[in-house]
Amino acid sequence: MNDDRIDVVLPCLDEAGALPGVLAALPDGYRAIVVDNGSSDGSAGVAAGLGAKVVHEPRRGYGAAVHTGLEAATADIVCFADADGSLDLAELPVLVDGLVEADLAVGRRVPTGPGVWPWHARAGNAVVSTLLRLNGLPVHDIAPLRAVRRRALLDLGVTDRAFGYPLELLIKARRAGWRVAEFDVSYGERAKGTKSKVSGSLRGTLRAARDFGRVLSR
Protein backbone atom coordinates (compact mmCIF):
# COMPACT_ATOMS: atom_id res chain seq x y z
CA MET A 1 0.00 0.00 0.00
CA ASN A 2 1.10 3.59 -0.64
CA ASP A 3 1.07 5.43 2.69
CA ASP A 4 1.15 8.77 0.85
CA ARG A 5 -2.46 8.12 -0.18
CA ILE A 6 -4.11 7.72 3.22
CA ASP A 7 -6.53 10.04 5.04
CA VAL A 8 -7.61 9.52 8.67
CA VAL A 9 -11.06 10.81 9.63
CA LEU A 10 -11.40 11.75 13.31
CA PRO A 11 -14.93 12.67 14.46
CA CYS A 12 -14.46 15.16 17.27
CA LEU A 13 -16.69 16.53 20.02
CA ASP A 14 -14.82 18.30 22.84
CA GLU A 15 -11.55 16.39 22.45
CA ALA A 16 -9.09 19.31 22.80
CA GLY A 17 -7.20 17.55 25.57
CA ALA A 18 -6.67 14.42 23.50
CA LEU A 19 -5.86 15.84 20.09
CA PRO A 20 -2.14 16.60 20.64
CA GLY A 21 -1.39 12.99 21.53
CA VAL A 22 -3.74 11.54 18.93
CA LEU A 23 -2.28 13.57 16.07
CA ALA A 24 1.31 12.99 17.21
CA ALA A 25 0.75 9.22 16.93
CA LEU A 26 -0.16 9.35 13.24
CA PRO A 27 2.40 7.53 11.07
CA ASP A 28 4.22 9.45 8.36
CA GLY A 29 2.09 9.90 5.27
CA TYR A 30 -1.23 9.72 7.12
CA ARG A 31 -3.21 12.98 6.99
CA ALA A 32 -5.66 13.86 9.76
CA ILE A 33 -9.12 15.16 8.91
CA VAL A 34 -10.70 16.34 12.15
CA VAL A 35 -14.48 16.70 11.86
CA ASP A 36 -15.63 19.11 14.54
CA ASN A 37 -19.15 18.14 15.58
CA GLY A 38 -20.01 21.23 17.61
CA SER A 39 -17.20 21.32 20.18
CA SER A 40 -17.25 24.03 22.83
CA ASP A 41 -13.68 23.52 24.08
CA GLY A 42 -11.74 24.88 21.13
CA SER A 43 -11.03 21.47 19.58
CA ALA A 44 -11.14 22.84 16.04
CA GLY A 45 -8.53 25.48 16.81
CA VAL A 46 -6.27 22.94 18.51
CA ALA A 47 -6.51 20.59 15.54
CA ALA A 48 -5.82 23.33 13.00
CA GLY A 49 -2.86 24.56 15.05
CA LEU A 50 -1.38 21.08 14.93
CA GLY A 51 -1.64 20.91 11.15
CA ALA A 52 -4.79 18.83 10.74
CA LYS A 53 -7.38 19.55 8.09
CA VAL A 54 -10.52 20.68 9.94
CA VAL A 55 -14.06 20.45 8.61
CA HIS A 56 -17.25 21.26 10.48
CA GLU A 57 -20.43 19.19 10.75
CA PRO A 58 -23.15 21.07 12.70
CA ARG A 59 -25.54 18.11 12.75
CA ARG A 60 -24.82 16.22 15.96
CA GLY A 61 -24.16 12.53 15.51
CA TYR A 62 -21.24 10.15 15.10
CA GLY A 63 -22.39 8.99 11.68
CA ALA A 64 -22.93 12.55 10.50
CA ALA A 65 -19.36 13.46 11.42
CA VAL A 66 -17.93 10.30 9.85
CA HIS A 67 -19.77 10.83 6.57
CA THR A 68 -18.70 14.47 6.35
CA GLY A 69 -15.10 13.41 6.88
CA LEU A 70 -15.43 10.74 4.20
CA GLU A 71 -16.72 13.32 1.74
CA ALA A 72 -13.86 15.66 2.64
CA ALA A 73 -11.22 12.96 2.12
CA THR A 74 -9.37 12.78 -1.18
CA ALA A 75 -7.15 9.73 -0.67
CA ASP A 76 -7.93 6.34 -2.17
CA ILE A 77 -7.73 4.74 1.28
CA VAL A 78 -9.43 6.27 4.32
CA CYS A 79 -9.13 5.26 7.97
CA PHE A 80 -11.50 6.12 10.79
CA ALA A 81 -10.76 6.42 14.50
CA ASP A 82 -12.02 8.05 17.67
CA ALA A 83 -10.24 11.25 18.70
CA ASP A 84 -10.27 10.68 22.47
CA GLY A 85 -6.86 9.03 22.77
CA SER A 86 -8.14 5.53 23.56
CA LEU A 87 -6.85 4.07 20.29
CA ASP A 88 -3.23 4.04 19.15
CA LEU A 89 -3.15 5.45 15.63
CA ALA A 90 0.39 4.15 15.20
CA GLU A 91 -1.32 0.77 14.61
CA LEU A 92 -3.20 1.99 11.52
CA PRO A 93 -0.66 0.57 9.03
CA VAL A 94 -1.60 -2.95 10.17
CA LEU A 95 -5.18 -2.34 9.03
CA VAL A 96 -4.11 -0.63 5.83
CA ASP A 97 -1.87 -3.57 4.94
CA GLY A 98 -4.89 -5.79 5.53
CA LEU A 99 -6.60 -4.20 2.52
CA VAL A 100 -4.26 -6.13 0.24
CA GLU A 101 -6.57 -9.11 0.70
CA ALA A 102 -9.69 -7.53 2.24
CA ASP A 103 -12.25 -4.91 1.31
CA LEU A 104 -12.60 -3.67 4.89
CA ALA A 105 -10.09 -3.92 7.74
CA VAL A 106 -11.37 -3.37 11.28
CA GLY A 107 -9.95 -3.35 14.79
CA ARG A 108 -10.82 -5.61 17.70
CA ARG A 109 -10.21 -3.75 20.94
CA VAL A 110 -7.84 -5.37 23.43
CA PRO A 111 -7.85 -3.46 26.74
CA THR A 112 -4.40 -2.40 27.92
CA GLY A 113 -5.41 -2.47 31.57
CA PRO A 114 -8.27 -3.14 34.03
CA GLY A 115 -11.22 -0.78 34.02
CA VAL A 116 -10.52 0.56 30.55
CA TRP A 117 -13.68 -0.94 29.05
CA PRO A 118 -16.75 -0.55 31.34
CA TRP A 119 -18.84 -3.68 31.82
CA HIS A 120 -22.00 -2.24 30.25
CA ALA A 121 -20.19 -1.22 27.06
CA ARG A 122 -18.34 -4.53 26.84
CA ALA A 123 -21.58 -6.48 27.32
CA GLY A 124 -23.41 -4.53 24.65
CA ASN A 125 -20.56 -5.01 22.22
CA ALA A 126 -20.51 -8.77 22.92
CA VAL A 127 -24.23 -9.10 22.14
CA VAL A 128 -24.02 -7.16 18.88
CA SER A 129 -20.86 -8.88 17.65
CA THR A 130 -22.36 -12.30 18.44
CA LEU A 131 -25.37 -11.44 16.28
CA LEU A 132 -23.03 -10.40 13.48
CA ARG A 133 -21.09 -13.67 13.66
CA LEU A 134 -24.33 -15.67 13.61
CA ASN A 135 -25.09 -13.88 10.35
CA GLY A 136 -21.79 -14.78 8.76
CA LEU A 137 -19.55 -11.85 9.61
CA PRO A 138 -16.37 -12.96 11.45
CA VAL A 139 -15.93 -10.03 13.83
CA HIS A 140 -15.74 -9.63 17.60
CA ASP A 141 -16.12 -5.84 17.81
CA ILE A 142 -18.06 -3.10 16.05
CA ALA A 143 -15.14 -1.62 14.12
CA PRO A 144 -13.92 1.25 16.34
CA LEU A 145 -10.82 1.48 14.11
CA ARG A 146 -11.17 0.75 10.41
CA ALA A 147 -9.60 1.17 6.98
CA VAL A 148 -11.40 1.02 3.66
CA ARG A 149 -11.23 2.30 0.11
CA ARG A 150 -13.03 5.63 -0.12
CA ARG A 151 -14.96 5.04 -3.33
CA ALA A 152 -16.17 1.63 -2.21
CA LEU A 153 -17.47 3.02 1.09
CA LEU A 154 -19.31 5.85 -0.62
CA ASP A 155 -20.90 3.35 -3.01
CA LEU A 156 -21.95 1.12 -0.08
CA GLY A 157 -24.45 3.81 0.91
CA VAL A 158 -24.34 3.82 4.73
CA THR A 159 -27.17 6.13 5.83
CA ASP A 160 -27.14 6.08 9.65
CA ARG A 161 -25.95 9.39 11.06
CA ALA A 162 -25.88 8.44 14.74
CA PHE A 163 -24.13 5.72 16.77
CA GLY A 164 -25.48 3.03 14.45
CA TYR A 165 -23.12 3.97 11.61
CA PRO A 166 -20.40 1.33 12.21
CA LEU A 167 -22.98 -1.42 12.67
CA GLU A 168 -24.78 -0.51 9.45
CA LEU A 169 -21.41 -0.46 7.71
CA LEU A 170 -20.65 -4.02 8.82
CA ILE A 171 -24.11 -5.29 7.90
CA LYS A 172 -24.01 -3.72 4.44
CA ALA A 173 -20.46 -4.96 3.91
CA ARG A 174 -21.65 -8.52 4.58
CA ARG A 175 -24.62 -8.16 2.25
CA ALA A 176 -22.34 -6.79 -0.47
CA GLY A 177 -20.03 -9.78 -0.14
CA TRP A 178 -17.07 -7.77 1.14
CA ARG A 179 -14.07 -9.57 2.59
CA VAL A 180 -13.69 -8.29 6.15
CA ALA A 181 -10.43 -8.72 8.08
CA GLU A 182 -10.24 -8.11 11.84
CA PHE A 183 -7.04 -7.24 13.73
CA ASP A 184 -6.35 -6.83 17.43
CA VAL A 185 -5.72 -3.18 18.39
CA SER A 186 -4.78 -1.61 21.70
CA TYR A 187 -7.56 0.01 23.72
CA GLY A 188 -6.37 2.26 26.51
CA GLU A 189 -7.54 5.04 28.77
CA ARG A 190 -8.85 8.20 27.19
CA ALA A 191 -6.95 11.42 27.54
CA LYS A 192 -7.73 13.40 30.66
CA GLY A 193 -10.55 15.88 30.20
CA THR A 194 -12.37 13.74 27.62
CA LYS A 195 -15.33 11.44 28.07
CA SER A 196 -16.67 8.69 25.84
CA LYS A 197 -20.07 9.50 24.37
CA VAL A 198 -20.95 5.78 24.51
CA SER A 199 -19.08 3.85 27.21
CA GLY A 200 -18.51 6.88 29.43
CA SER A 201 -21.95 6.46 30.97
CA LEU A 202 -24.79 3.98 31.15
CA ARG A 203 -26.99 6.57 29.41
CA GLY A 204 -24.56 6.79 26.51
CA THR A 205 -24.48 3.01 26.19
CA LEU A 206 -28.28 2.87 26.17
CA ARG A 207 -28.43 5.53 23.45
CA ALA A 208 -25.99 3.49 21.37
CA ALA A 209 -28.06 0.35 22.01
CA ARG A 210 -31.13 2.22 20.75
CA ASP A 211 -29.33 3.19 17.57
CA PHE A 212 -27.98 -0.33 17.09
CA GLY A 213 -31.47 -1.74 17.55
CA ARG A 214 -32.82 0.60 14.88
CA VAL A 215 -30.18 -0.57 12.42
CA LEU A 216 -30.71 -4.27 13.21
CA SER A 217 -34.47 -3.94 12.68
CA ARG A 218 -34.16 -2.71 9.11
C-alpha positions as CSV (number, residue, x, y, z in Angstrom):
1,M,0.0,0.0,0.0
2,N,1.1,3.6,-0.6
3,D,1.1,5.4,2.7
4,D,1.1,8.8,0.8
5,R,-2.5,8.1,-0.2
6,I,-4.1,7.7,3.2
7,D,-6.5,10.0,5.0
8,V,-7.6,9.5,8.7
9,V,-11.1,10.8,9.6
10,L,-11.4,11.7,13.3
11,P,-14.9,12.7,14.5
12,C,-14.5,15.2,17.3
13,L,-16.7,16.5,20.0
14,D,-14.8,18.3,22.8
15,E,-11.6,16.4,22.4
16,A,-9.1,19.3,22.8
17,G,-7.2,17.6,25.6
18,A,-6.7,14.4,23.5
19,L,-5.9,15.8,20.1
20,P,-2.1,16.6,20.6
21,G,-1.4,13.0,21.5
22,V,-3.7,11.5,18.9
23,L,-2.3,13.6,16.1
24,A,1.3,13.0,17.2
25,A,0.8,9.2,16.9
26,L,-0.2,9.4,13.2
27,P,2.4,7.5,11.1
28,D,4.2,9.5,8.4
29,G,2.1,9.9,5.3
30,Y,-1.2,9.7,7.1
31,R,-3.2,13.0,7.0
32,A,-5.7,13.9,9.8
33,I,-9.1,15.2,8.9
34,V,-10.7,16.3,12.1
35,V,-14.5,16.7,11.9
36,D,-15.6,19.1,14.5
37,N,-19.2,18.1,15.6
38,G,-20.0,21.2,17.6
39,S,-17.2,21.3,20.2
40,S,-17.2,24.0,22.8
41,D,-13.7,23.5,24.1
42,G,-11.7,24.9,21.1
43,S,-11.0,21.5,19.6
44,A,-11.1,22.8,16.0
45,G,-8.5,25.5,16.8
46,V,-6.3,22.9,18.5
47,A,-6.5,20.6,15.5
48,A,-5.8,23.3,13.0
49,G,-2.9,24.6,15.1
50,L,-1.4,21.1,14.9
51,G,-1.6,20.9,11.2
52,A,-4.8,18.8,10.7
53,K,-7.4,19.5,8.1
54,V,-10.5,20.7,9.9
55,V,-14.1,20.4,8.6
56,H,-17.3,21.3,10.5
57,E,-20.4,19.2,10.8
58,P,-23.1,21.1,12.7
59,R,-25.5,18.1,12.7
60,R,-24.8,16.2,16.0
61,G,-24.2,12.5,15.5
62,Y,-21.2,10.2,15.1
63,G,-22.4,9.0,11.7
64,A,-22.9,12.6,10.5
65,A,-19.4,13.5,11.4
66,V,-17.9,10.3,9.9
67,H,-19.8,10.8,6.6
68,T,-18.7,14.5,6.3
69,G,-15.1,13.4,6.9
70,L,-15.4,10.7,4.2
71,E,-16.7,13.3,1.7
72,A,-13.9,15.7,2.6
73,A,-11.2,13.0,2.1
74,T,-9.4,12.8,-1.2
75,A,-7.1,9.7,-0.7
76,D,-7.9,6.3,-2.2
77,I,-7.7,4.7,1.3
78,V,-9.4,6.3,4.3
79,C,-9.1,5.3,8.0
80,F,-11.5,6.1,10.8
81,A,-10.8,6.4,14.5
82,D,-12.0,8.1,17.7
83,A,-10.2,11.3,18.7
84,D,-10.3,10.7,22.5
85,G,-6.9,9.0,22.8
86,S,-8.1,5.5,23.6
87,L,-6.9,4.1,20.3
88,D,-3.2,4.0,19.2
89,L,-3.1,5.5,15.6
90,A,0.4,4.1,15.2
91,E,-1.3,0.8,14.6
92,L,-3.2,2.0,11.5
93,P,-0.7,0.6,9.0
94,V,-1.6,-2.9,10.2
95,L,-5.2,-2.3,9.0
96,V,-4.1,-0.6,5.8
97,D,-1.9,-3.6,4.9
98,G,-4.9,-5.8,5.5
99,L,-6.6,-4.2,2.5
100,V,-4.3,-6.1,0.2
101,E,-6.6,-9.1,0.7
102,A,-9.7,-7.5,2.2
103,D,-12.3,-4.9,1.3
104,L,-12.6,-3.7,4.9
105,A,-10.1,-3.9,7.7
106,V,-11.4,-3.4,11.3
107,G,-10.0,-3.3,14.8
108,R,-10.8,-5.6,17.7
109,R,-10.2,-3.7,20.9
110,V,-7.8,-5.4,23.4
111,P,-7.8,-3.5,26.7
112,T,-4.4,-2.4,27.9
113,G,-5.4,-2.5,31.6
114,P,-8.3,-3.1,34.0
115,G,-11.2,-0.8,34.0
116,V,-10.5,0.6,30.6
117,W,-13.7,-0.9,29.1
118,P,-16.7,-0.5,31.3
119,W,-18.8,-3.7,31.8
120,H,-22.0,-2.2,30.2
121,A,-20.2,-1.2,27.1
122,R,-18.3,-4.5,26.8
123,A,-21.6,-6.5,27.3
124,G,-23.4,-4.5,24.7
125,N,-20.6,-5.0,22.2
126,A,-20.5,-8.8,22.9
127,V,-24.2,-9.1,22.1
128,V,-24.0,-7.2,18.9
129,S,-20.9,-8.9,17.6
130,T,-22.4,-12.3,18.4
131,L,-25.4,-11.4,16.3
132,L,-23.0,-10.4,13.5
133,R,-21.1,-13.7,13.7
134,L,-24.3,-15.7,13.6
135,N,-25.1,-13.9,10.4
136,G,-21.8,-14.8,8.8
137,L,-19.6,-11.8,9.6
138,P,-16.4,-13.0,11.4
139,V,-15.9,-10.0,13.8
140,H,-15.7,-9.6,17.6
141,D,-16.1,-5.8,17.8
142,I,-18.1,-3.1,16.0
143,A,-15.1,-1.6,14.1
144,P,-13.9,1.2,16.3
145,L,-10.8,1.5,14.1
146,R,-11.2,0.8,10.4
147,A,-9.6,1.2,7.0
148,V,-11.4,1.0,3.7
149,R,-11.2,2.3,0.1
150,R,-13.0,5.6,-0.1
151,R,-15.0,5.0,-3.3
152,A,-16.2,1.6,-2.2
153,L,-17.5,3.0,1.1
154,L,-19.3,5.8,-0.6
155,D,-20.9,3.4,-3.0
156,L,-22.0,1.1,-0.1
157,G,-24.4,3.8,0.9
158,V,-24.3,3.8,4.7
159,T,-27.2,6.1,5.8
160,D,-27.1,6.1,9.6
161,R,-26.0,9.4,11.1
162,A,-25.9,8.4,14.7
163,F,-24.1,5.7,16.8
164,G,-25.5,3.0,14.5
165,Y,-23.1,4.0,11.6
166,P,-20.4,1.3,12.2
167,L,-23.0,-1.4,12.7
168,E,-24.8,-0.5,9.5
169,L,-21.4,-0.5,7.7
170,L,-20.7,-4.0,8.8
171,I,-24.1,-5.3,7.9
172,K,-24.0,-3.7,4.4
173,A,-20.5,-5.0,3.9
174,R,-21.7,-8.5,4.6
175,R,-24.6,-8.2,2.2
176,A,-22.3,-6.8,-0.5
177,G,-20.0,-9.8,-0.1
178,W,-17.1,-7.8,1.1
179,R,-14.1,-9.6,2.6
180,V,-13.7,-8.3,6.2
181,A,-10.4,-8.7,8.1
182,E,-10.2,-8.1,11.8
183,F,-7.0,-7.2,13.7
184,D,-6.3,-6.8,17.4
185,V,-5.7,-3.2,18.4
186,S,-4.8,-1.6,21.7
187,Y,-7.6,0.0,23.7
188,G,-6.4,2.3,26.5
189,E,-7.5,5.0,28.8
190,R,-8.8,8.2,27.2
191,A,-7.0,11.4,27.5
192,K,-7.7,13.4,30.7
193,G,-10.5,15.9,30.2
194,T,-12.4,13.7,27.6
195,K,-15.3,11.4,28.1
196,S,-16.7,8.7,25.8
197,K,-20.1,9.5,24.4
198,V,-20.9,5.8,24.5
199,S,-19.1,3.8,27.2
200,G,-18.5,6.9,29.4
201,S,-21.9,6.5,31.0
202,L,-24.8,4.0,31.1
203,R,-27.0,6.6,29.4
204,G,-24.6,6.8,26.5
205,T,-24.5,3.0,26.2
206,L,-28.3,2.9,26.2
207,R,-28.4,5.5,23.4
208,A,-26.0,3.5,21.4
209,A,-28.1,0.4,22.0
210,R,-31.1,2.2,20.8
211,D,-29.3,3.2,17.6
212,F,-28.0,-0.3,17.1
213,G,-31.5,-1.7,17.6
214,R,-32.8,0.6,14.9
215,V,-30.2,-0.6,12.4
216,L,-30.7,-4.3,13.2
217,S,-34.5,-3.9,12.7
218,R,-34.2,-2.7,9.1
